[in-house]
Amino acid sequence: MVTRYGIYGVEIKSDADTYTRLPRQIKDYDRYFDYNYVVVGSSHANHIGEHIPEYWGVISVEYVEGRVDFYRISLPGKSPKVKLRNQLSLLWRRELQSIQKENGLYKYAGKSRAFVEKYIMESVPSGVLEEQIVDILFERDYSIFKK
């Protein structure tokens, strides 16, 4: 999920799910997303906190009187493990080029993606780059994925 304030990871655990894969999922989410939520069925709501870092947010979902209700149990804090380089890897090549253009950087059209990402990381202040990545992902045309 992309908002103006950052990139959010959302892991869903239904009442039928187990926590078997959750440690690996937490590790992956923490590396890419500024904030993370776990959305759980009501059977997990009371003990999910034992399985996630304290900076993760929790939303409980249950079916009540014929409709779905959501309860925010806790808000997420900023992931201390998020890496700007990982977030940069979420961008398409043309989006990397737009960051280069916006910051007055050389294009390096023939260079590898890894080279361009490293060049951007070394050339753009991290606070500026964080905002640009969020803006690009927020404005991205996701309708191309519709069939």
C-alpha positions in Angstrom: 0.0 0.0 0.0 1.4 3.4 -0.9 0.4 6.6 0.8 1.9 10.1 0.8 3.6 9.1 4.1 5.4 6.0 3.0 5.2 2.4 1.7 3.1 0.0 3.8 3.4 -3.8 3.8 0.2 -5.7 4.6 0.4 -9.4 5.5 -2.9 -11.2 5.9 -3.4 -14.2 8.2 -6.9 -15.7 8.0 -8.2 -17.9 10.8 -7.2 -20.9 8.8 -3.5 -19.7 8.4 -0.6 -20.7 10.6 2.5 -18.7 11.6 4.9 -21.1 9.9 6.0 -18.6 7.2 5.5 -15.5 9.2 9.2 -15.1 10.5 10.5 -15.0 6.9 7.6 -12.7 5.7 8.4 -10.3 8.5 12.1 -10.2 7.5 11.2 -9.5 3.9 8.5 -6.9 4.6 10.8 -5.1 7.1 13.5 -4.7 4.4 11.2 -3.1 1.8 8.4 -1.3 3.6 8.4 1.8 5.9 5.5 0.5 7.9 3.9 -2.9 8.2 0.5 -4.3 9.2 -0.6 -7.8 9.9 -4.3 -8.3 9.3 -5.7 -11.2 11.1 -8.9 -13.2 11.6 -10.4 -13.0 15.0 -8.9 -16.3 16.2 -5.4 -14.8 15.9 -6.2 -11.3 17.3 -5.3 -12.1 21.0 -1.9 -13.7 20.3 -0.5 -12.3 17.1 1.5 -9.8 19.1 3.7 -12.7 20.3 4.7 -13.4 16.7 5.5 -9.9 15.3 7.8 -7.1 16.2 6.4 -4.4 18.4 6.6 -1.8 15.7 4.2 -3.7 13.4 0.5 -2.7 13.4 -2.4 -5.1 13.9 -5.8 -5.1 12.3 -8.4 -7.7 13.3 -11.2 -8.7 10.9 -14.3 -10.5 11.9 -17.7 -11.3 10.4 -20.4 -9.7 12.6 -24.1 -9.7 11.9 -23.7 -10.4 8.2 -20.9 -7.9 7.6 -17.2 -7.6 7.8 -15.8 -5.4 10.6 -12.2 -4.2 11.0 -10.6 -3.3 14.3 -7.3 -1.5 14.5 -5.6 -3.0 17.5 -2.3 -1.1 17.0 -0.6 1.4 14.7 2.7 0.5 13.1 5.9 2.3 13.8 8.7 2.9 11.2 10.5 -0.3 10.4 14.1 0.1 11.7 15.3 -2.4 9.0 13.9 -0.8 5.8 16.5 -0.1 3.2 16.2 2.7 0.7 18.1 0.6 -1.9 15.4 -2.1 -1.7 12.7 0.5 -2.2 14.5 1.9 -5.2 14.5 -1.7 -6.7 10.6 -1.5 -6.7 10.8 1.1 -9.4 10.7 0.5 -13.2 13.6 1.6 -15.3 11.7 4.6 -16.7 10.9 5.6 -13.2 14.6 5.5 -12.3 15.2 7.7 -15.3 12.6 10.2 -14.1 14.5 10.4 -10.7 17.7 11.0 -12.6 16.1 13.7 -14.7 14.4 15.4 -11.7 17.7 15.6 -9.9 19.7 16.8 -12.9 21.7 13.6 -13.1 23.4 12.0 -16.1 21.2 9.4 -17.8 23.7 6.5 -18.1 21.3 4.8 -20.5 23.7 1.9 -21.4 24.6 1.0 -17.8 23.1 -1.8 -15.7 20.2 -1.2 -13.4 22.4 -1.9 -10.4 24.8 0.8 -11.6 22.0 3.3 -12.0 20.5 2.5 -8.6 23.9 2.9 -6.9 24.5 6.2 -8.8 21.1 7.5 -7.7 21.8 6.5 -4.1 25.1 8.2 -4.1 23.8 11.4 -5.8 20.4 12.1 -4.2 20.0 12.9 -0.5 18.1 10.1 1.2 15.2 12.3 2.4 14.7 13.6 -1.1 14.9 10.1 -2.6 12.4 8.7 -0.1 9.9 11.3 -1.1 10.5 10.8 -4.8 10.1 7.0 -4.5 6.8 7.4 -2.7 5.6 10.0 -5.1 6.4 7.8 -8.1 4.7 4.7 -6.6 1.7 6.8 -5.5 1.3 8.2 -9.0 2.1 5.0 -10.9 -0.6 3.8 -13.4 -1.5 0.4 -11.9 -4.4 -0.1 -14.4 -1.9 -1.7 -16.8 -2.3 -4.8 -14.6 -6.0 -5.2 -15.2 -7.1 -7.9 -17.6 
